[in-house]
Amino acid sequence: MTNNATERRNFPAGFIWGSATAAAQVEGAAWEDGKEDSVWDTFARTPGNVKNLDTPAVAVDHYHRMPADVALMKDLGLDSYRFSTSWARVRPGDRGTSSAGLDFYSRLVDELLGAGILPWLTLYHWDLPQALEEKGGWANRDTAYRFVEYANDVYSALGDRVQHWTTFNEPFCSSLLGYGSGVHAPGRQEPRAAIAAVHHQHLAHGMAVNELRSRGAQQLGITLNLSNSIPRDASDPVDLEAARLFDSLQNRIFLDPILRGAYPEDSLKDLEPFGLAEAIRPGDLEIIGSPIDFLGVNHYHDDQISGHPDTSGADGHSGGAGRPVASPWIGAEHITFPSRGLPRTAMGWEVNPDGLRRLLVRLGEEYPDLPPLYITENGAAYDDVVSDDGSVPDAERTGFIMDHIAAVGRAIDAGADVRGYFVWSLMDNFEWSWGYSKRFGIVRVDYDTQERTVKDSGLAYSRLIAASRDEDSGTRGTATASMV
């Protein structure tokens, strides 16, 4: 943790301070009001897929506790709440629209607006209806068209009140981890299916952007999880090639089609054996490259890469259940992730706040038509201990958040057009294959009682938000980077 006690940053006027969750991780109510299985409900029920046999069936019961959770957001002073709608709740079995499912999200939006909190909606955070997976899932091009139907349903219900629409959260995870490595639902280990899923999710994004814009949506974007690709030895051709391969699969096969309307030439060549070119039909890339109004950036760590054998580090995608998984680095399975000797979170991810600054500056340098950026997820899991007085003194998480916010400030100083920051996560929740064993929240959840307790990190974040509303200067956006 760096010492930011005296560091102040002038964030842009109107800078948004928020927090985020995802439907499958917090809602619970897995089969209430007509909801049917998502791929994560099915995946989690299979022994060996999720640590401790945990499932999202109850999660943190946000479905029933939503008004109190929104009141908690208001107490924290959040400007915005980033949440996702569940495809499996809105269109159970993808057969038709559920009025009860849509009503929950309508009530959530009304509750947020009543509390003065901006709703920031994500349409897809990995909970594909299991019925569609049984028809091929994202490896089936038809799923992209079904996504547009779902997006239309949500927009019909909420488009009069929701301004910010994110199509996909981290398509890297729901394609390469879900269909390639198998560590995420649906748990397939099929490289060609994974590459098809990448393209079909891109297509679904582009079609949904065009459809919702035609209906009047003003702020449309996507969220990508991005990393720096740092060769261990920049003078070693083997390490440079490994870093190129990683950058292609983690970053550029997602950024370039969306921002440039084309896959990188080297990526097309690398992935030719896995059918990428075969998945692309005439007109697809024009659709995928439809202009967006913002780009969400999720960032937890960056990566040192080598093409040589090295077991000192890992890519962080092995999952929590110990289930044998494949490499998500399709066509580059040999690459390794040497340790840099940095501190690590409970997920085993190296902590390097300046990596976020470096990433944001790079995006602006390499993509001249880059839309405004929002940090849509940034945070850390640590092993929290509850004090005798009931408080949660999570100094490591507090330091992580404040140091990364300071890095965002330095990126803005260097010219990056960043307009908001959403800490992950509002509450402890179902952490995918890790179940309930990893806690990212700035609010602790007792999973036995569902009691919420704001951690010290949440209190520090709340103070930072309050400081950003500097009444003395009458300006919006001045905050100290370490309100601890």
Order of alpha helices (4+ residues) and beta strands (2+ residues): beta-beta-alpha-alpha-alpha-beta-alpha-alpha-beta-alpha-alpha-beta-alpha-beta-beta-alpha-alpha-alpha-alpha-alpha-beta-beta-alpha-beta-alpha-beta-beta-beta-alpha-beta
